[in-house]
Amino acid sequence: MAKREEWGSRTGFILAAAGSAIGLGDVWRWPYIAYSNGGGAFFIPYLFAFLTAGIPILLLEYAIGHRYRGSTPLSFRRIGKGFEWVGWWQVAISFVIGCYYAVIIAWAISYTLFSFGLSWGQDPESFFITEYLQAPAQPSGLGGLVGGVLIPLLVVWGITLFVLARGVKRGIELASRIMMPVFFVLFILIVIRSVTLPGALDGLNTLFKPDWAALTDSNVWVAAYAQIFFSLSICFAIMVTYASYLPKKADLSNTALIVGFSNSTVELLAGIGVFGALGFLAAASNSPVTKVVDDGIPLIFIAFPTLIDQLPALNQLFAIVFFLSLVIAGLTSQISIVEVYVSALREKFDMGRTASVLIGGGAAALVSVAFATRGGLYILDAADHYINEIGAVSAGLLEVVLAAWIYRQIEQLREHSNAISDVRVGKWWSWSLMFVTPVVLAFILFDNLRTELFGARNYEGYPTDFLLRYGWMVVVASLVFGVALTLKRWNEEAIDLGAAREVGA
């Protein structure tokens, strides 16, 4: 068995892990979630969720990857034969996410270029939906390819596959060392500019004004936990894979704290920057801030171009910096997502890195073309909603339950982490993973299923047949894929943890 690749330094791993966690969702999801769930009061359930689920699961995945020295399916298989399929399910979920996430980065690349002339004009919504994406009024199917999306999409995949083909140290780590510092500089510039705009204070007051009554609403606490799970890249097979490349002496708990708090800091700054800018937009349009608040794709590609048009000066420069920062944040996350199935295929089928990158990454690139069609916006929306709300939550729940209750790994992994970490974790970590986290995940999954199956209306009002094809079937297909790959037998040498430790740890 060949020696397992390793990170060149702890700093390289931290930057790569932070790059995975810090992505587009920090900008377009967290500010709106905080605003709509109690404003300043939301920080209480958010911090509680961070300490009782975010850090515990992040450290759990670090410990699994580091101790069992493999991709997520192989690490889970080394824990127990019945655990492997969950690892493959998480790999399949990451595959789906990687397919459509690449398209969003492609949009950001296009908008970086559009920024030089503010090409979206006076009606950014019509430009984005009708002119750029050429999307129909209602979801129906794929439609024809959109060249303006396809070309930057090929650029995204070219960069991603090139970085991954170079390996962990010369590819992923080197790219993270370059891109993450650039991202932080650009991001700080955006926040500074946003909070110095006229009306920014009103936007910040809207975000941080606490609604203490919200703390009695269980949905607010569920929203806090859901945000933590998605924002830290946990339960997506990413952190297990990245941790498997750590050397024998690695401070797991301290690293988890650094990555976790870095991500939360960026989320807080994103909230300040976004609502500062929205405060300016509200003042410029003589509207209350609550009327211009939006989240997701409309916030990034419609609301922000609208406010950029109204800036008193340096409009193009602000636009370039903003969209370029999104491209960088997206690429670091995309690289980590694709590495998940590159690593898994490489070990299961005993491939070289170049072959696994071409097959795994190439397959994802081909599938992602579906999102570069006229119907791509609606397909992306449906796939993203169901693969996260149903698929990822289900796989995460199974991961925690199997590790904590079926294979009883929690105490062993806590001892493993404490033996090599400066910051020792206590029993609170075990209790969180055994009781708090599975209960919360189970409730989130139950609530999501109840809403989808028995809600008053379909998600976004989309036709039922459309949601079945591009929502539910995506979840089912990822599960079937996970179970199917489990049926292929491993090379016995790959399963031998002792050999893996000897050559790689």
C-alpha positions in Angstrom: 0.0 0.0 0.0 1.4 3.4 -1.0 2.1 6.0 1.7 -1.0 8.1 2.4 -0.7 11.8 1.4 -0.4 14.3 4.2 -0.7 18.0 4.7 2.6 19.9 4.7 1.7 21.8 7.8 -1.0 22.4 10.4 -1.5 25.8 9.0 -2.2 24.4 5.6 -4.8 22.0 7.0 -6.5 24.8 8.9 -6.7 27.0 5.8 -8.0 24.2 3.7 -10.6 23.2 6.3 -11.6 26.8 6.9 -11.8 27.3 3.1 -14.3 24.3 3.0 -16.4 25.7 5.8 -16.3 29.3 4.6 -18.4 29.4 1.5 -21.2 31.1 -0.3 -23.7 30.1 2.4 -21.9 32.3 4.9 -22.8 35.4 2.8 -26.3 34.6 1.5 -27.7 32.3 4.2 -26.5 33.3 7.7 -27.5 37.0 7.7 -31.0 36.2 6.7 -31.3 33.3 9.1 -30.2 35.5 12.0 -32.5 38.4 11.0 -35.6 36.2 10.7 -35.0 34.3 13.9 -34.7 36.9 16.6 -32.0 39.2 15.4 -29.5 39.8 18.2 -31.3 37.2 20.3 -30.4 34.6 17.7 -26.8 34.6 19.0 -27.9 32.7 22.1 -29.3 29.6 20.3 -26.6 29.9 17.7 -23.8 29.8 20.3 -25.5 26.9 22.1 -25.8 24.9 18.9 -22.2 25.7 18.0 -20.9 24.3 21.3 -23.3 21.3 21.6 -23.3 20.2 18.0 -21.0 22.1 15.7 -17.7 21.6 17.6 -18.6 18.1 18.8 -19.4 16.8 15.3 -16.5 18.6 13.8 -14.2 17.0 16.3 -15.9 13.7 15.9 -15.2 13.7 12.2 -11.6 14.9 12.7 -11.0 12.1 15.1 -12.6 9.5 12.8 -10.5 10.6 9.8 -7.3 10.9 11.8 -7.7 7.6 13.7 -8.9 5.4 10.8 -6.8 7.0 8.1 -9.1 6.9 5.1 -11.8 8.5 3.1 -15.2 8.6 4.8 -16.4 5.2 3.4 -13.1 3.5 4.3 -13.0 5.1 7.7 -16.6 4.1 8.5 -15.9 0.6 7.1 -12.9 0.3 9.5 -15.3 1.1 12.4 -17.9 -1.5 11.3 -19.0 -3.2 8.1 -22.6 -1.9 8.5 -21.3 1.7 8.7 -19.7 1.9 5.2 -22.9 2.6 3.3 -23.5 5.8 5.3 -20.1 7.0 4.2 -21.0 6.3 0.6 -24.3 8.1 1.0 -22.5 11.2 2.2 -20.1 10.9 -0.7 -23.1 10.8 -3.1 -24.6 13.8 -1.4 -21.3 15.7 -1.8 -21.3 14.6 -5.5 -24.7 16.3 -6.0 -23.7 19.4 -4.1 -20.5 19.6 -6.1 -22.4 19.5 -9.4 -24.6 22.5 -8.7 -22.2 24.4 -6.5 -19.9 24.7 -9.5 -22.6 26.5 -11.4 -23.1 29.1 -8.7 -19.3 29.8 -8.8 -19.7 30.1 -12.6 -22.4 32.8 -12.1 -20.0 34.6 -9.7 -17.2 34.5 -12.4 -19.6 36.0 -14.9 -20.7 38.7 -12.6 -17.1 39.5 -11.8 -16.7 40.3 -15.5 -20.0 42.1 -15.7 -18.8 44.3 -12.9 -16.3 46.1 -15.1 -19.1 47.8 -16.9 -22.0 47.1 -14.5 -23.6 45.2 -17.4 -26.7 44.2 -15.5 -28.1 47.8 -16.1 -31.0 49.3 -14.3 -33.0 46.1 -13.8 -30.7 43.5 -12.2 -33.5 41.0 -11.7 -34.6 40.9 -15.3 -31.0 40.8 -16.4 -30.1 37.8 -14.1 -33.2 35.7 -14.8 -34.1 36.5 -18.4 -31.0 37.8 -20.1 -28.2 35.9 -18.4 -29.8 32.6 -17.3 -32.5 32.7 -20.0 -34.8 31.0 -17.5 -38.5 30.3 -18.4 -41.2 31.8 -16.3 -42.1 28.4 -14.8 -40.0 25.2 -14.1 -40.5 22.5 -16.7 -37.3 20.7 -17.7 -33.7 21.2 -18.9 -34.2 23.4 -22.0 -31.2 24.4 -24.1 -27.7 25.1 -23.0 -26.8 28.7 -21.9 -23.4 29.5 -23.3 -22.8 32.4 -20.9 -23.1 29.9 -18.0 -21.4 26.9 -19.7 -18.1 28.7 -20.5 -17.3 29.9 -16.9 -18.5 26.5 -15.6 -15.8 24.9 -17.7 -13.3 27.3 -16.1 -14.5 26.3 -12.6 -14.0 22.6 -13.3 -10.7 23.3 -15.0 -9.3 25.0 -11.9 -10.9 22.4 -9.5 -9.6 19.4 -11.3 -6.1 20.9 -11.8 -5.7 21.6 -8.1 -6.9 18.2 -7.1 -4.7 16.4 -9.6 -1.7 18.0 -8.0 -2.5 16.3 -4.7 -3.0 17.3 -1.1 0.2 19.2 -0.4 1.1 20.7 -3.8 -2.6 21.2 -4.9 -5.2 21.6 -2.2 -2.9 23.1 0.5 -1.0 25.4 -1.9 -4.3 26.7 -3.4 -5.7 27.3 0.1 -2.6 29.1 1.2 -3.0 31.5 -1.7 -6.8 31.9 -1.9 -7.8 32.1 1.7 -5.6 35.1 2.6 -6.8 36.9 -0.6 -10.4 36.1 0.4 -10.0 37.5 3.9 -8.5 40.8 2.6 -11.2 41.2 0.0 -13.9 40.3 2.5 -12.7 42.8 5.1 -12.6 45.6 2.4 -16.3 44.8 1.5 -17.3 44.9 5.2 -15.5 48.2 5.8 -17.1 49.8 2.7 -20.5 48.5 3.6 -20.6 49.9 7.2 -19.4 53.3 6.0 -22.3 53.8 3.6 -25.2 56.2 4.4 -28.0 54.2 6.1 -25.7 51.3 7.1 -26.5 51.9 10.8 -30.2 51.3 10.1 -29.4 48.1 8.5 -27.2 46.9 11.4 -29.9 47.9 13.9 -32.4 45.8 11.9 -30.0 42.8 12.1 -28.9 43.1 15.8 -32.1 44.4 17.4 -33.0 41.4 19.7 -36.4 39.9 19.7 -36.2 38.0 23.1 -39.6 36.4 22.6 -38.1 34.4 19.7 -36.1 32.4 22.2 -39.3 30.6 23.3 -39.9 29.5 19.7 -38.5 26.0 19.1 -38.2 26.7 15.3 -35.6 29.4 16.2 -33.4 26.8 18.0 -33.9 24.3 15.1 -32.8 27.0 12.7 -29.6 27.6 14.8 -28.7 23.9 14.7 -29.5 23.6 11.0 -27.2 26.6 10.2 -24.4 25.1 12.2 -24.6 21.8 10.4 -24.5 23.3 7.0 -22.0 26.1 7.6 -19.3 23.9 9.1 -19.3 21.4 6.3 -20.1 18.6 8.8 -21.9 15.4 7.8 -20.9 15.8 4.2 -17.8 13.5 4.3 -15.5 16.5 3.9 -13.9 16.8 7.3 -13.4 13.1 7.7 -11.5 13.1 4.4 -9.4 16.2 5.2 -8.5 14.9 8.7 -7.3 11.6 7.2 -4.4 13.5 5.7 -3.2 14.8 9.0 0.1 13.5 10.3 0.4 11.4 13.5 0.9 14.3 15.8 -2.0 16.6 15.2 -3.8 18.8 17.7 -7.4 17.9 16.8 -9.4 19.7 19.4 -7.6 23.0 19.1 -7.8 22.9 15.3 -11.5 22.2 15.5 -12.0 25.3 17.6 -9.9 27.5 15.3 -11.8 26.3 12.2 -15.2 26.6 13.9 -14.6 30.1 15.3 -13.1 31.3 12.0 -16.2 30.2 10.2 -18.5 31.9 12.8 -16.4 35.1 12.7 -16.8 35.2 8.9 -20.6 34.7 9.3 -20.8 37.5 11.7 -18.8 39.8 9.5 -21.0 38.7 6.5 -24.1 39.7 8.5 -22.5 43.1 9.2 -21.5 43.7 5.6 -24.8 42.5 4.1 -27.1 44.4 6.4 -24.9 47.5 6.2 -25.3 47.4 2.5 -29.0 46.7 2.7 -29.4 49.6 5.0 -27.9 51.8 2.4 -30.1 50.3 -0.3 -33.2 51.0 1.9 -32.1 54.6 2.4 -31.5 55.1 -1.3 -34.9 53.7 -2.3 -36.6 55.5 0.6 -37.9 52.1 2.0 -37.6 50.4 5.3 -34.8 47.9 5.6 -37.4 45.1 6.1 -38.6 45.7 2.5 -35.2 45.0 0.9 -34.0 42.0 2.9 -33.6 38.8 0.9 -31.6 35.7 1.1 -30.1 33.1 -1.2 -29.5 33.6 -4.9 -31.7 36.8 -5.1 -29.6 38.5 -2.5 -26.3 37.9 -4.3 -27.3 38.3 -7.9 -30.2 40.8 -7.7 -30.2 42.8 -4.5 -26.4 43.4 -4.4 -26.2 44.6 -8.1 -29.1 46.8 -7.3 -27.3 48.5 -4.4 -24.0 48.6 -6.3 -25.8 50.7 -9.0 -26.7 53.2 -6.2 -23.3 53.6 -4.6 -22.1 57.2 -4.5 -18.6 56.2 -5.8 -16.3 53.3 -6.8 -19.2 51.2 -8.0 -17.2 49.0 -10.3 -14.4 48.5 -7.9 -16.8 47.4 -5.1 -18.6 45.1 -7.5 -15.3 43.4 -8.7 -14.1 42.9 -5.1 -17.4 41.5 -4.0 -17.9 39.0 -6.7 -14.3 38.0 -6.8 -14.4 37.2 -3.1 -17.4 35.0 -3.8 -15.5 33.2 -6.5 -12.6 32.5 -4.2 -14.8 31.4 -1.3 -16.7 29.1 -3.7 -13.6 27.5 -5.2 -12.1 26.6 -1.8 -15.3 24.9 -0.9 -15.7 23.2 -4.3 -12.2 21.8 -4.1 -13.0 20.2 -0.7 -16.4 18.8 -2.0 -14.8 17.1 -5.0 -11.9 15.7 -3.0 -14.5 13.7 -1.1 -15.4 11.4 -4.0 -12.0 11.6 -5.5 -10.5 10.1 -2.3 -13.3 7.6 -1.9 -13.1 6.3 -5.5 -9.3 6.2 -5.3 -9.3 3.9 -2.3 -12.3 1.7 -3.2 -11.1 1.0 -6.8 -7.3 1.2 -6.1 -6.8 4.1 -8.6 -4.1 6.7 -8.9 -4.9 10.3 -8.0 -5.0 11.5 -11.7 -7.4 8.7 -12.7 -9.7 9.3 -9.7 -9.8 13.0 -10.4 -10.6 12.5 -14.1 -13.3 9.8 -13.4 -14.9 11.3 -10.2 -14.4 15.0 -11.0 -15.1 14.4 -14.7 -18.4 12.7 -14.0 -19.5 15.5 -11.8 -18.5 18.1 -14.4 -20.6 16.3 -17.0 -23.6 16.1 -14.7 -23.2 19.8 -13.8 -23.9 20.8 -17.4 -27.6 20.1 -16.6 -27.5 23.2 -14.3 -26.1 25.3 -17.2 -29.3 24.9 -19.2 -32.3 27.3 -19.3 -34.1 25.3 -16.7 -30.9 25.0 -14.5 -32.0 27.7 -12.0 -35.1 25.8 -11.0 -33.4 22.4 -11.0 -30.6 23.7 -8.8 -33.1 25.2 -6.4 -35.0 21.9 -6.0 -31.9 19.7 -5.8 -30.2 22.0 -3.3 -33.3 22.1 -1.1 -34.0 18.3 -0.9 -30.4 17.1 -0.8 -29.7 19.3 2.2 -33.0 19.3 4.0 -33.7 15.6 3.7 -30.5 13.8 2.4 -27.8 15.5 4.4 -29.8 15.7 7.7 -30.7 11.9 7.4 -27.1 10.9 6.7 -25.8 13.1 9.5 -28.3 11.6 11.9 -27.2 8.1 10.9 -23.5 9.0 11.3 -24.0 10.2 14.9 -26.3 7.4 15.9 -24.1 4.6 14.5 -20.9 6.1 16.0 -22.4 6.8 19.4 -24.8 4.0 20.0 -24.3 1.1 17.6 -20.5 0.9 17.4 -19.9 2.9 20.6 -16.9 4.8 19.3 -17.4 8.1 21.3 -15.2 7.4 24.3 -12.4 5.8 22.1 -12.4 8.8 19.8 -12.4 11.2 22.7 -9.4 9.4 24.2 -7.7 9.4 20.8 -8.2 13.2 20.4 -7.1 14.0 24.0 -3.9 11.9 23.6 -2.6 14.2 20.8 -4.3 17.5 21.6 -3.4 20.4 23.9 -7.0 21.2 24.6 -8.6 18.1 26.2 -12.3 17.5 25.7 -14.4 16.3 28.6 -17.6 14.3 29.1 -19.7 17.1 27.7 -18.5 16.1 24.3 -19.7 12.6 24.7 -23.0 13.6 26.1 -23.6 16.1 23.3 -23.1 13.5 20.7 -25.0 10.8 22.4 -28.0 12.8 23.5 -28.3 16.4 22.3 -27.1 16.1 18.6 -29.2 13.0 17.6 -32.3 14.4 19.2 -32.0 17.7 17.4 -31.2 16.1 14.1 -34.1 13.8 14.4 -36.4 16.7 15.2 -35.1 18.7 12.2 -35.6 15.7 9.9 -39.1 15.1 11.2 -40.0 18.7 10.8 -38.6 18.8 7.3 -40.4 15.7 6.3 -43.7 16.9 7.8 -43.4 20.2 5.9 -42.6 18.5 2.6 -45.2 15.7 2.8 -48.0 17.4 4.6 -47.4 21.1 4.0 -50.1 23.4 2.6 -48.2 23.9 -0.6 -45.2 22.5 -2.6 -41.8 23.9 -2.1 -41.7 27.3 -3.8 -45.0 26.4 -5.4 -43.2 24.1 -8.0 -45.2 21.4 -9.7 -45.3 18.1 -7.9 -43.9 16.1 -10.9 -41.0 18.6 -11.1 -40.1 18.2 -7.4 -40.4 14.4 -7.7 -37.9 14.3 -10.6 -35.4 16.9 -9.4 -35.9 16.8 -5.7 -37.0 13.5 -4.2 -35.4 11.4 -6.9 -32.0 13.1 -6.3 -32.2 12.0 -2.7 -33.3 8.5 -3.5 -30.6 8.1 -6.2 -27.9 9.3 -3.8 -29.0 6.7 -1.3 -29.1 3.9 -3.9 -25.7 4.9 -5.1 -24.3 4.7 -1.5 -25.8 1.2 -1.0 -24.7 -0.1 -4.4 -21.0 0.9 -3.9 -21.0 -0.8 -0.6 -21.6 -4.1 -2.4 -18.2 -4.0 -4.0 -15.7 -5.8 -1.8 -12.6 -3.9 -0.6 -9.1 -5.1 -1.1 -8.2 -6.7 2.2 -5.1 -4.7 2.4 -7.2 -1.5 2.3 -9.3 -2.6 5.3 -6.2 -3.5 7.3 -6.0 -0.5 9.7 -2.7 -1.7 11.1 -1.0 -1.5 7.7 -2.6 1.9 7.0 -1.2 3.3 10.2 2.2 1.8 9.6 2.6 3.4 6.1 0.6 6.5 6.5 0.4 7.7 10.1 
